[in-house]
Amino acid sequence: MPAPAIELTGIQKSFGNVQAVRGVSLRIEQGAVTGIIGENGAGKSTLMSILYGLYHADAGEIRIDGQPVRMDSPHEAIARGIGMVHQHFMLVDTFTVLENLVLGAEGGALLASGLAAARTELARLAREYGLTVNPDARVADLSVGEQQRVEILKVLYRGARILILDEPSAVLTPQETDQLFRILGTLKARGVTIVLITHKLREIMAVTDHVYVMRQGQIVADRRTGETSPEELAELMVGRKVRLELDKAPSTAGEVLLKAEHLTLVDRRGVRLIDDVDLELRAGEIVGIAGVSGNGQTELLQVLSGIRAPTGGTLTVCGRRIDAHHPCDPAEMRDLGLAHVPEDRLRQGMVAAFQAAETSILGYQEEPPFCRNFLLDGLAVGAHCASLMERFDVRPRAPALRSSSFSGGNQQKLVLAREMAREPRVLLVGQPTRGVDIGAIEFIHRELVKSRDKGCAVLVVSVELDEILSLADRILVMFAGRIVGEVPAGQADERTLGLMMAGAAA
């Protein structure tokens, strides 16, 4: 039997009193696709950071091709044939594909000769692995799927035989994801060893040979993929049974609570970020907006929530008419009964250094019972936060703990709890389960449906097509700042929506 490509034995890593990785041992076989899954905070990223040399293990041994090694830096990992493609691409947008390829590996003082050699090698890699991309194209002009190919080509160009992919389909359309799967199949056929970190069980089932499940810093199970199921993996990740299908009754749409007509947003450079958008949100329904990141969804949420004023068109929220000459700030929107869960919880949803109790009232801090004689009532705020934590299953139940000390999933539940507990008339939710584990996803989806059933008009913006298909009663697709299509949820499928998301049906 050949030695495994990677063997980890007894790996441990602590950060202060927090034991992030606890005695992890696993084997990654040569030329196989191995998945690593787990809840937020399970230790997946820390473990891969140790393998890639970003962290040094407190204890344990790493073997590559049967030989013990010490990973002191990513440079050492690259020298050992390990490459990592990060979830957020590490490319220079203004450089060409070829320039990005040689960045940090220019091949000497004379750049021209290095670029010529790289061009020849790029052509070979493209032929061998089916990774076609124009070497002279600017990265900024490439699609997200093409940018990901460049990232894979970069690590192959540096001689990687072991490829670590961190949430590789997070920003891809379904068609681009299928293309990625084909690329992974080609890489595997050429003998490349692949480690796939993902929370998407469909991807695990589609492309992996073997899967390890992590929970609380430990490996709790490993399975041959052909001998397991999404239901079993979900239960192993969370430690309890998880319903992967969302049960919800048909919606009974009522009055229009939010209406946008010819809504437009033009930035200082004259770029149309939102282009003539019409939409309606009705009481008692969930409207989903699907689209690849960067197609105007973020800006649309900002205008609908009052963060930015429209430059054209009109917006009517609960009877209040809003336009470029009559803007409405977020505080006024809250007074109208609109609540907003922003896409980026850390930048816009909370102050990381604040206590959880403070985060639980952010935006509502001047209202009773939190404010008395212009001073915060600490007892009332703490009791309110404790109640929200119990209702929305925020862990740990520690109102005095800093917001930054909670996992991403629990931060998300805390922000959702703050906005949803006030039973708003209109609820805007951006990326409701971004970076959230499957147990928290199940809970968040149920709560959104409960709000709908109470008569709230809910708008969900998500790059997760499965999430949109599961939650929405109506689906809108955005591309290049425009609404390019609307599909009733019962008639929607991934292929049709994916073509719209890529602009092919625009």
One Martini backbone bead per residue (centre of mass of N, CA, C, O) as a GRO file, in nm:
protein
  506
    1MET     BB    1   0.095   0.037   0.024
    2PRO     BB    2   0.073   0.351  -0.007
    3ALA     BB    3   0.135   0.634   0.113
    4PRO     BB    4  -0.006   0.886   0.235
    5ALA     BB    5  -0.023   1.213   0.161
    6ILE     BB    6  -0.166   1.246   0.449
    7GLU     BB    7  -0.065   1.257   0.806
    8LEU     BB    8  -0.240   1.284   1.111
    9THR     BB    9  -0.115   1.300   1.462
   10GLY     BB   10  -0.228   1.436   1.745
   11ILE     BB   11  -0.355   1.714   1.696
   12GLN     BB   12  -0.284   2.030   1.862
   13LYS     BB   13  -0.479   2.340   1.957
   14SER     BB   14  -0.436   2.650   2.133
   15PHE     BB   15  -0.623   2.948   2.263
   16GLY     BB   16  -0.551   2.956   2.544
   17ASN     BB   17  -0.844   2.807   2.677
   18VAL     BB   18  -0.885   2.720   2.380
   19GLN     BB   19  -0.962   2.409   2.223
   20ALA     BB   20  -0.957   2.365   1.882
   21VAL     BB   21  -0.760   2.104   1.881
   22ARG     BB   22  -0.819   1.739   1.962
   23GLY     BB   23  -0.645   1.485   1.865
   24VAL     BB   24  -0.597   1.470   1.550
   25SER     BB   25  -0.668   1.198   1.316
   26LEU     BB   26  -0.557   1.144   0.968
   27ARG     BB   27  -0.623   1.031   0.619
   28ILE     BB   28  -0.485   1.111   0.295
   29GLU     BB   29  -0.522   0.994  -0.003
   30GLN     BB   30  -0.401   0.927  -0.294
   31GLY     BB   31  -0.595   1.074  -0.544
   32ALA     BB   32  -0.814   1.197  -0.359
   33VAL     BB   33  -1.137   1.304  -0.233
   34THR     BB   34  -1.154   1.498   0.066
   35GLY     BB   35  -1.375   1.564   0.327
   36ILE     BB   36  -1.446   1.852   0.551
   37ILE     BB   37  -1.671   1.868   0.825
   38GLY     BB   38  -1.861   2.124   1.016
   39GLU     BB   39  -1.913   2.331   1.244
   40ASN     BB   40  -1.885   2.607   1.388
   41GLY     BB   41  -1.582   2.566   1.558
   42ALA     BB   42  -1.465   2.264   1.496
   43GLY     BB   43  -1.154   2.308   1.338
   44LYS     BB   44  -1.097   2.311   1.029
   45SER     BB   45  -0.928   2.571   0.976
   46THR     BB   46  -0.709   2.514   1.181
   47LEU     BB   47  -0.610   2.249   1.060
   48MET     BB   48  -0.535   2.370   0.776
   49SER     BB   49  -0.340   2.585   0.889
   50ILE     BB   50  -0.138   2.378   0.990
   51LEU     BB   51  -0.082   2.236   0.717
   52TYR     BB   52  -0.005   2.535   0.577
   53GLY     BB   53   0.164   2.709   0.814
   54LEU     BB   54   0.002   2.928   0.987
   55TYR     BB   55   0.021   2.712   1.209
   56HIS     BB   56   0.138   2.566   1.514
   57ALA     BB   57   0.148   2.288   1.672
   58ASP     BB   58   0.150   2.170   2.000
   59ALA     BB   59   0.082   1.877   1.884
   60GLY     BB   60   0.213   1.635   1.687
   61GLU     BB   61   0.192   1.491   1.345
   62ILE     BB   62   0.337   1.533   1.017
   63ARG     BB   63   0.273   1.360   0.703
   64ILE     BB   64   0.444   1.336   0.382
   65ASP     BB   65   0.465   1.063   0.215
   66GLY     BB   66   0.564   0.936   0.513
   67GLN     BB   67   0.705   1.208   0.603
   68PRO     BB   68   0.823   1.396   0.840
   69VAL     BB   69   0.706   1.732   0.922
   70ARG     BB   70   0.762   2.096   0.934
   71MET     BB   71   0.525   2.363   0.957
   72ASP     BB   72   0.621   2.712   0.944
   73SER     BB   73   0.498   2.774   0.649
   74PRO     BB   74   0.370   2.822   0.339
   75HIS     BB   75   0.641   2.784   0.198
   76GLU     BB   76   0.678   2.496   0.302
   77ALA     BB   77   0.419   2.378   0.182
   78ILE     BB   78   0.485   2.437  -0.114
   79ALA     BB   79   0.752   2.270  -0.115
   80ARG     BB   80   0.560   2.002  -0.045
   81GLY     BB   81   0.295   2.035  -0.248
   82ILE     BB   82   0.106   2.260  -0.117
   83GLY     BB   83  -0.220   2.396  -0.189
   84MET     BB   84  -0.431   2.701  -0.153
   85VAL     BB   85  -0.781   2.781  -0.184
   86HIS     BB   86  -0.948   3.047  -0.109
   87GLN     BB   87  -1.247   3.186  -0.069
   88HIS     BB   88  -1.080   3.448  -0.097
   89PHE     BB   89  -0.927   3.579  -0.340
   90MET     BB   90  -0.558   3.615  -0.436
   91LEU     BB   91  -0.595   3.876  -0.637
   92VAL     BB   92  -0.502   4.107  -0.895
   93ASP     BB   93  -0.717   4.287  -1.078
   94THR     BB   94  -0.502   4.462  -1.266
   95PHE     BB   95  -0.398   4.201  -1.349
   96THR     BB   96  -0.309   3.948  -1.519
   97VAL     BB   97  -0.303   3.620  -1.532
   98LEU     BB   98   0.005   3.596  -1.573
   99GLU     BB   99   0.090   3.790  -1.343
  100ASN     BB  100  -0.044   3.624  -1.118
  101LEU     BB  101   0.112   3.359  -1.162
  102VAL     BB  102   0.416   3.497  -1.103
  103LEU     BB  103   0.360   3.602  -0.834
  104GLY     BB  104   0.650   3.524  -0.644
  105ALA     BB  105   0.754   3.361  -0.939
  106GLU     BB  106   0.942   3.514  -1.172
  107GLY     BB  107   1.245   3.390  -1.240
  108GLY     BB  108   1.387   3.669  -1.196
  109ALA     BB  109   1.493   3.980  -1.311
  110LEU     BB  110   1.377   3.892  -1.592
  111LEU     BB  111   1.052   3.912  -1.672
  112ALA     BB  112   1.019   3.822  -1.968
  113SER     BB  113   1.126   3.530  -1.939
  114GLY     BB  114   0.926   3.446  -1.718
  115LEU     BB  115   0.665   3.495  -1.886
  116ALA     BB  116   0.727   3.302  -2.117
  117ALA     BB  117   0.744   3.044  -1.943
  118ALA     BB  118   0.460   3.074  -1.817
  119ARG     BB  119   0.297   3.057  -2.079
  120THR     BB  120   0.377   2.769  -2.148
  121GLU     BB  121   0.278   2.639  -1.880
  122LEU     BB  122  -0.015   2.734  -1.896
  123ALA     BB  123  -0.086   2.580  -2.156
  124ARG     BB  124  -0.033   2.300  -2.037
  125LEU     BB  125  -0.232   2.310  -1.797
  126ALA     BB  126  -0.485   2.367  -1.963
  127ARG     BB  127  -0.476   2.103  -2.124
  128GLU     BB  128  -0.451   1.889  -1.890
  129TYR     BB  129  -0.706   2.028  -1.695
  130GLY     BB  130  -0.919   2.228  -1.832
  131LEU     BB  131  -0.801   2.546  -1.773
  132THR     BB  132  -0.943   2.780  -1.935
  133VAL     BB  133  -0.755   3.090  -2.005
  134ASN     BB  134  -0.675   3.416  -2.054
  135PRO     BB  135  -0.355   3.543  -2.005
  136ASP     BB  136  -0.439   3.865  -2.093
  137ALA     BB  137  -0.646   3.897  -1.887
  138ARG     BB  138  -0.812   4.069  -1.670
  139VAL     BB  139  -0.933   3.987  -1.369
  140ALA     BB  140  -1.170   4.199  -1.356
  141ASP     BB  141  -1.296   4.059  -1.639
  142LEU     BB  142  -1.370   3.811  -1.488
  143SER     BB  143  -1.519   3.563  -1.378
  144VAL     BB  144  -1.549   3.384  -1.099
  145GLY     BB  145  -1.480   3.110  -1.226
  146GLU     BB  146  -1.216   3.209  -1.363
  147GLN     BB  147  -1.071   3.299  -1.106
  148GLN     BB  148  -1.057   3.016  -0.985
  149ARG     BB  149  -0.877   2.897  -1.204
  150VAL     BB  150  -0.637   3.077  -1.140
  151GLU     BB  151  -0.590   2.970  -0.855
  152ILE     BB  152  -0.534   2.678  -0.942
  153LEU     BB  153  -0.299   2.746  -1.137
  154LYS     BB  154  -0.109   2.864  -0.929
  155VAL     BB  155  -0.060   2.599  -0.764
  156LEU     BB  156   0.030   2.426  -1.006
  157TYR     BB  157   0.272   2.607  -1.092
  158ARG     BB  158   0.405   2.539  -0.792
  159GLY     BB  159   0.363   2.207  -0.768
  160ALA     BB  160   0.100   2.094  -0.681
  161ARG     BB  161  -0.040   1.776  -0.530
  162ILE     BB  162  -0.194   1.936  -0.301
  163LEU     BB  163  -0.541   2.038  -0.260
  164ILE     BB  164  -0.692   2.315  -0.096
  165LEU     BB  165  -1.047   2.376  -0.046
  166ASP     BB  166  -1.230   2.673   0.050
  167GLU     BB  167  -1.528   2.711  -0.023
  168PRO     BB  168  -1.546   2.703  -0.362
  169SER     BB  169  -1.884   2.776  -0.410
  170ALA     BB  170  -1.980   3.048  -0.269
  171VAL     BB  171  -1.966   3.235  -0.571
  172LEU     BB  172  -2.130   3.034  -0.751
  173THR     BB  173  -2.285   2.906  -0.991
  174PRO     BB  174  -2.419   2.615  -1.087
  175GLN     BB  175  -2.249   2.598  -1.348
  176GLU     BB  176  -1.974   2.658  -1.211
  177THR     BB  177  -1.987   2.418  -1.019
  178ASP     BB  178  -1.992   2.198  -1.234
  179GLN     BB  179  -1.719   2.280  -1.354
  180LEU     BB  180  -1.558   2.227  -1.100
  181PHE     BB  181  -1.617   1.926  -1.080
  182ARG     BB  182  -1.475   1.858  -1.347
  183ILE     BB  183  -1.197   1.959  -1.260
  184LEU     BB  184  -1.163   1.769  -1.018
  185GLY     BB  185  -1.175   1.511  -1.189
  186THR     BB  186  -0.919   1.573  -1.352
  187LEU     BB  187  -0.721   1.602  -1.119
  188LYS     BB  188  -0.763   1.319  -1.009
  189ALA     BB  189  -0.680   1.167  -1.276
  190ARG     BB  190  -0.378   1.312  -1.240
  191GLY     BB  191  -0.317   1.269  -0.906
  192VAL     BB  192  -0.458   1.471  -0.738
  193THR     BB  193  -0.491   1.588  -0.416
  194ILE     BB  194  -0.804   1.647  -0.234
  195VAL     BB  195  -0.926   1.910  -0.014
  196LEU     BB  196  -1.263   1.960   0.118
  197ILE     BB  197  -1.414   2.256   0.235
  198THR     BB  198  -1.754   2.222   0.354
  199HIS     BB  199  -2.124   2.278   0.407
  200LYS     BB  200  -2.203   2.114   0.144
  201LEU     BB  201  -2.348   1.811   0.104
  202ARG     BB  202  -2.375   1.788  -0.202
  203GLU     BB  203  -2.070   1.806  -0.260
  204ILE     BB  204  -1.977   1.567  -0.102
  205MET     BB  205  -2.151   1.357  -0.263
  206ALA     BB  206  -2.037   1.434  -0.559
  207VAL     BB  207  -1.684   1.437  -0.511
  208THR     BB  208  -1.623   1.239  -0.286
  209ASP     BB  209  -1.467   0.953  -0.118
  210HIS     BB  210  -1.418   1.103   0.162
  211VAL     BB  211  -1.527   1.170   0.513
  212TYR     BB  212  -1.489   1.415   0.766
  213VAL     BB  213  -1.600   1.471   1.106
  214MET     BB  214  -1.636   1.768   1.298
  215ARG     BB  215  -1.635   1.819   1.669
  216GLN     BB  216  -1.501   2.005   1.897
  217GLY     BB  217  -1.196   1.939   1.767
  218GLN     BB  218  -1.300   1.657   1.652
  219ILE     BB  219  -1.312   1.337   1.535
  220VAL     BB  220  -1.633   1.160   1.496
  221ALA     BB  221  -1.603   1.081   1.180
  222ASP     BB  222  -1.575   0.831   0.912
  223ARG     BB  223  -1.648   0.810   0.550
  224ARG     BB  224  -1.765   0.662   0.291
  225THR     BB  225  -1.956   0.819   0.069
  226GLY     BB  226  -2.115   0.560  -0.044
  227GLU     BB  227  -2.199   0.493   0.288
  228THR     BB  228  -2.374   0.756   0.297
  229SER     BB  229  -2.556   1.058   0.404
  230PRO     BB  230  -2.683   1.363   0.458
  231GLU     BB  231  -2.832   1.289   0.720
  232GLU     BB  232  -2.593   1.161   0.872
  233LEU     BB  233  -2.396   1.402   0.853
  234ALA     BB  234  -2.571   1.607   0.999
  235GLU     BB  235  -2.588   1.450   1.267
  236LEU     BB  236  -2.279   1.438   1.319
  237MET     BB  237  -2.227   1.744   1.329
  238VAL     BB  238  -2.458   1.818   1.560
  239GLY     BB  239  -2.580   1.562   1.745
  240ARG     BB  240  -2.849   1.552   1.571
  241LYS     BB  241  -3.134   1.574   1.424
  242VAL     BB  242  -3.191   1.690   1.082
  243ARG     BB  243  -3.384   1.899   0.882
  244LEU     BB  244  -3.346   1.946   0.534
  245GLU     BB  245  -3.645   2.004   0.513
  246LEU     BB  246  -3.882   2.259   0.462
  247ASP     BB  247  -4.167   2.325   0.644
  248LYS     BB  248  -4.435   2.484   0.452
  249ALA     BB  249  -4.682   2.674   0.390
  250PRO     BB  250  -4.859   2.841   0.200
  251SER     BB  251  -4.897   3.148   0.102
  252THR     BB  252  -5.070   3.466   0.217
  253ALA     BB  253  -5.094   3.730   0.046
  254GLY     BB  254  -5.113   4.069   0.098
  255GLU     BB  255  -5.027   4.360   0.144
  256VAL     BB  256  -4.841   4.622   0.039
  257LEU     BB  257  -4.533   4.732   0.210
  258LEU     BB  258  -4.332   4.726  -0.047
  259LYS     BB  259  -4.228   4.969  -0.309
  260ALA     BB  260  -4.058   4.961  -0.622
  261GLU     BB  261  -3.985   5.231  -0.868
  262HIS     BB  262  -3.734   5.273  -1.070
  263LEU     BB  263  -3.485   5.196  -0.916
  264THR     BB  264  -3.186   5.402  -0.852
  265LEU     BB  265  -2.813   5.374  -0.852
  266VAL     BB  266  -2.556   5.625  -0.857
  267ASP     BB  267  -2.241   5.690  -0.858
  268ARG     BB  268  -1.974   5.913  -0.877
  269ARG     BB  269  -1.883   5.765  -1.162
  270GLY     BB  270  -2.170   5.667  -1.305
  271VAL     BB  271  -2.252   5.399  -1.183
  272ARG     BB  272  -2.497   5.148  -1.213
  273LEU     BB  273  -2.602   4.961  -0.941
  274ILE     BB  274  -2.903   5.042  -0.990
  275ASP     BB  275  -3.147   4.933  -1.257
  276ASP     BB  276  -3.464   4.972  -1.274
  277VAL     BB  277  -3.626   4.874  -1.008
  278ASP     BB  278  -3.889   4.635  -0.950
  279LEU     BB  279  -4.089   4.587  -0.641
  280GLU     BB  280  -4.272   4.357  -0.417
  281LEU     BB  281  -4.398   4.347  -0.078
  282ARG     BB  282  -4.586   4.114   0.108
  283ALA     BB  283  -4.778   4.007   0.326
  284GLY     BB  284  -4.696   3.673   0.391
  285GLU     BB  285  -4.402   3.676   0.240
  286ILE     BB  286  -4.126   3.532   0.053
  287VAL     BB  287  -3.859   3.701  -0.099
  288GLY     BB  288  -3.619   3.609  -0.338
  289ILE     BB  289  -3.269   3.688  -0.405
  290ALA     BB  290  -3.081   3.605  -0.675
  291GLY     BB  291  -2.714   3.590  -0.698
  292VAL     BB  292  -2.421   3.702  -0.769
  293SER     BB  293  -2.192   3.859  -0.635
  294GLY     BB  294  -2.206   4.204  -0.746
  295ASN     BB  295  -2.529   4.266  -0.869
  296GLY     BB  296  -2.681   4.476  -0.638
  297GLN     BB  297  -2.782   4.360  -0.364
  298THR     BB  298  -2.642   4.538  -0.155
  299GLU     BB  299  -2.755   4.813  -0.259
  300LEU     BB  300  -3.052   4.743  -0.230
  301LEU     BB  301  -3.052   4.708   0.077
  302GLN     BB  302  -2.951   4.996   0.140
  303VAL     BB  303  -3.197   5.143   0.021
  304LEU     BB  304  -3.433   4.991   0.168
  305SER     BB  305  -3.296   5.071   0.468
  306GLY     BB  306  -3.153   5.381   0.440
  307ILE     BB  307  -2.839   5.402   0.390
  308ARG     BB  308  -2.931   5.479   0.097
  309ALA     BB  309  -3.008   5.695  -0.151
  310PRO     BB  310  -3.176   5.740  -0.414
  311THR     BB  311  -3.138   5.867  -0.761
  312GLY     BB  312  -3.400   5.698  -0.848
  313GLY     BB  313  -3.710   5.687  -0.802
  314THR     BB  314  -3.927   5.483  -0.587
  315LEU     BB  315  -4.021   5.441  -0.231
  316THR     BB  316  -4.253   5.231  -0.045
  317VAL     BB  317  -4.308   5.235   0.319
  318CYS     BB  318  -4.576   5.202   0.490
  319GLY     BB  319  -4.673   5.480   0.317
  320ARG     BB  320  -4.385   5.586   0.261
  321ARG     BB  321  -4.230   5.822   0.060
  322ILE     BB  322  -3.927   5.765  -0.141
  323ASP     BB  323  -3.652   5.978  -0.249
  324ALA     BB  324  -3.402   6.188  -0.337
  325HIS     BB  325  -3.571   6.432  -0.186
  326HIS     BB  326  -3.695   6.193   0.030
  327PRO     BB  327  -3.538   6.063   0.257
  328CYS     BB  328  -3.452   5.763   0.469
  329ASP     BB  329  -3.343   5.658   0.752
  330PRO     BB  330  -3.297   5.387   0.954
  331ALA     BB  331  -3.459   5.501   1.195
  332GLU     BB  332  -3.717   5.561   1.030
  333MET     BB  333  -3.759   5.274   0.933
  334ARG     BB  334  -3.805   5.151   1.210
  335ASP     BB  335  -4.059   5.326   1.270
  336LEU     BB  336  -4.219   5.186   1.023
  337GLY     BB  337  -4.130   4.855   1.051
  338LEU     BB  338  -3.826   4.814   0.967
  339ALA     BB  339  -3.596   4.546   0.923
  340HIS     BB  340  -3.228   4.472   0.941
  341VAL     BB  341  -3.011   4.219   0.803
  342PRO     BB  342  -2.704   4.221   0.728
  343GLU     BB  343  -2.459   4.075   0.544
  344ASP     BB  344  -2.245   4.216   0.748
  345ARG     BB  345  -2.230   4.165   1.078
  346LEU     BB  346  -1.953   4.302   1.164
  347ARG     BB  347  -1.988   4.588   1.013
  348GLN     BB  348  -2.332   4.631   1.051
  349GLY     BB  349  -2.457   4.447   1.309
  350MET     BB  350  -2.198   4.518   1.493
  351VAL     BB  351  -1.989   4.547   1.785
  352ALA     BB  352  -1.736   4.352   1.874
  353ALA     BB  353  -1.670   4.497   2.165
  354PHE     BB  354  -1.938   4.443   2.249
  355GLN     BB  355  -2.174   4.331   2.419
  356ALA     BB  356  -2.437   4.134   2.373
  357ALA     BB  357  -2.638   4.324   2.511
  358GLU     BB  358  -2.575   4.566   2.322
  359THR     BB  359  -2.638   4.424   2.053
  360SER     BB  360  -2.949   4.358   2.128
  361ILE     BB  361  -3.007   4.706   2.101
  362LEU     BB  362  -2.907   4.802   1.842
  363GLY     BB  363  -3.102   5.093   1.751
  364TYR     BB  364  -3.287   5.068   2.047
  365GLN     BB  365  -3.150   5.231   2.298
  366GLU     BB  366  -3.384   5.475   2.328
  367GLU     BB  367  -3.579   5.269   2.429
  368PRO     BB  368  -3.811   5.125   2.595
  369PRO     BB  369  -3.650   4.995   2.884
  370PHE     BB  370  -3.339   5.089   2.824
  371CYS     BB  371  -3.420   5.399   2.868
  372ARG     BB  372  -3.336   5.631   3.143
  373ASN     BB  373  -3.268   5.942   3.152
  374PHE     BB  374  -3.042   5.888   2.919
  375LEU     BB  375  -3.000   5.594   3.040
  376LEU     BB  376  -2.890   5.289   3.077
  377ASP     BB  377  -3.045   4.979   3.165
  378GLY     BB  378  -2.868   4.711   3.251
  379LEU     BB  379  -3.084   4.511   3.351
  380ALA     BB  380  -3.276   4.527   3.108
  381VAL     BB  381  -3.071   4.450   2.892
  382GLY     BB  382  -2.984   4.175   3.011
  383ALA     BB  383  -3.269   4.046   3.017
  384HIS     BB  384  -3.325   4.071   2.717
  385CYS     BB  385  -3.085   3.904   2.617
  386ALA     BB  386  -3.151   3.642   2.768
  387SER     BB  387  -3.421   3.598   2.622
  388LEU     BB  388  -3.308   3.581   2.333
  389MET     BB  389  -3.111   3.346   2.382
  390GLU     BB  390  -3.331   3.142   2.449
  391ARG     BB  391  -3.513   3.169   2.194
  392PHE     BB  392  -3.241   3.159   1.977
  393ASP     BB  393  -3.003   2.979   2.071
  394VAL     BB  394  -2.766   3.128   2.218
  395ARG     BB  395  -2.411   3.057   2.226
  396PRO     BB  396  -2.362   3.147   2.503
  397ARG     BB  397  -2.537   3.245   2.800
  398ALA     BB  398  -2.373   3.566   2.765
  399PRO     BB  399  -2.429   3.899   2.786
  400ALA     BB  400  -2.120   3.992   2.879
  401LEU     BB  401  -2.010   3.898   2.625
  402ARG     BB  402  -1.839   3.940   2.364
  403SER     BB  403  -1.925   3.938   2.038
  404SER     BB  404  -1.644   3.821   1.927
  405SER     BB  405  -1.672   3.539   2.106
  406PHE     BB  406  -1.860   3.442   1.900
  407SER     BB  407  -1.978   3.266   1.674
  408GLY     BB  408  -2.107   3.317   1.370
  409GLY     BB  409  -2.383   3.182   1.424
  410ASN     BB  410  -2.440   3.339   1.697
  411GLN     BB  411  -2.424   3.619   1.582
  412GLN     BB  412  -2.658   3.585   1.383
  413LYS     BB  413  -2.876   3.517   1.595
  414LEU     BB  414  -2.853   3.786   1.749
  415VAL     BB  415  -2.936   3.974   1.516
  416LEU     BB  416  -3.202   3.838   1.449
  417ALA     BB  417  -3.329   3.869   1.727
  418ARG     BB  418  -3.334   4.176   1.738
  419GLU     BB  419  -3.522   4.214   1.478
  420MET     BB  420  -3.756   3.988   1.517
  421ALA     BB  421  -3.870   4.047   1.813
  422ARG     BB  422  -4.035   4.315   1.700
  423GLU     BB  423  -4.224   4.248   1.475
  424PRO     BB  424  -4.207   4.333   1.185
  425ARG     BB  425  -4.340   4.421   0.875
  426VAL     BB  426  -4.040   4.444   0.760
  427LEU     BB  427  -3.787   4.206   0.632
  428LEU     BB  428  -3.436   4.232   0.590
  429VAL     BB  429  -3.216   3.971   0.447
  430GLY     BB  430  -2.866   3.913   0.446
  431GLN     BB  431  -2.729   3.633   0.437
  432PRO     BB  432  -2.852   3.438   0.679
  433THR     BB  433  -2.614   3.176   0.643
  434ARG     BB  434  -2.336   3.289   0.654
  435GLY     BB  435  -2.117   3.079   0.805
  436VAL     BB  436  -2.330   2.853   0.878
  437ASP     BB  437  -2.444   2.593   1.026
  438ILE     BB  438  -2.684   2.347   0.994
  439GLY     BB  439  -2.831   2.394   1.263
  440ALA     BB  440  -2.871   2.705   1.226
  441ILE     BB  441  -3.016   2.698   0.959
  442GLU     BB  442  -3.269   2.554   1.051
  443PHE     BB  443  -3.355   2.772   1.258
  444ILE     BB  444  -3.363   3.026   1.076
  445HIS     BB  445  -3.574   2.926   0.875
  446ARG     BB  446  -3.805   2.890   1.077
  447GLU     BB  447  -3.819   3.189   1.171
  448LEU     BB  448  -3.888   3.313   0.895
  449VAL     BB  449  -4.156   3.162   0.861
  450LYS     BB  450  -4.291   3.272   1.115
  451SER     BB  451  -4.295   3.565   1.024
  452ARG     BB  452  -4.466   3.523   0.777
  453ASP     BB  453  -4.715   3.393   0.934
  454LYS     BB  454  -4.755   3.686   1.091
  455GLY     BB  455  -4.730   3.908   0.828
  456CYS     BB  456  -4.458   3.934   0.716
  457ALA     BB  457  -4.232   4.097   0.502
  458VAL     BB  458  -3.989   3.904   0.321
  459LEU     BB  459  -3.639   3.959   0.243
  460VAL     BB  460  -3.409   3.748   0.059
  461VAL     BB  461  -3.054   3.746   0.037
  462SER     BB  462  -2.879   3.500  -0.174
  463VAL     BB  463  -2.617   3.276  -0.293
  464GLU     BB  464  -2.800   3.037  -0.200
  465LEU     BB  465  -2.999   2.847  -0.389
  466ASP     BB  466  -3.118   2.646  -0.187
  467GLU     BB  467  -3.233   2.864   0.000
  468ILE     BB  468  -3.425   3.002  -0.196
  469LEU     BB  469  -3.589   2.745  -0.273
  470SER     BB  470  -3.683   2.689   0.025
  471LEU     BB  471  -3.806   2.981   0.119
  472ALA     BB  472  -3.945   3.093  -0.127
  473ASP     BB  473  -4.234   3.217  -0.303
  474ARG     BB  474  -4.050   3.423  -0.456
  475ILE     BB  475  -3.827   3.481  -0.744
  476LEU     BB  476  -3.547   3.685  -0.787
  477VAL     BB  477  -3.313   3.809  -1.039
  478MET     BB  478  -2.979   3.930  -1.037
  479PHE     BB  479  -2.816   4.146  -1.295
  480ALA     BB  480  -2.641   4.419  -1.325
  481GLY     BB  481  -2.871   4.573  -1.131
  482ARG     BB  482  -3.103   4.379  -1.230
  483ILE     BB  483  -3.415   4.251  -1.294
  484VAL     BB  484  -3.432   3.942  -1.496
  485GLY     BB  485  -3.641   3.778  -1.303
  486GLU     BB  486  -3.947   3.577  -1.237
  487VAL     BB  487  -4.026   3.304  -1.001
  488PRO     BB  488  -4.204   3.071  -0.891
  489ALA     BB  489  -4.112   2.841  -0.669
  490GLY     BB  490  -4.259   2.586  -0.806
  491GLN     BB  491  -4.092   2.664  -1.101
  492ALA     BB  492  -3.813   2.627  -0.994
  493ASP     BB  493  -3.464   2.595  -1.103
  494GLU     BB  494  -3.128   2.581  -1.122
  495ARG     BB  495  -3.085   2.626  -1.423
  496THR     BB  496  -3.258   2.877  -1.472
  497LEU     BB  497  -3.133   3.054  -1.250
  498GLY     BB  498  -2.835   3.029  -1.341
  499LEU     BB  499  -2.871   3.171  -1.614
  500MET     BB  500  -2.965   3.437  -1.496
  501MET     BB  501  -2.714   3.487  -1.309
  502ALA     BB  502  -2.523   3.489  -1.585
  503GLY     BB  503  -2.709   3.646  -1.820
  504ALA     BB  504  -2.839   3.442  -2.040
  505ALA     BB  505  -3.157   3.554  -1.975
  506ALA     BB  506  -3.144   3.881  -2.023
   0.00000   0.00000   0.00000
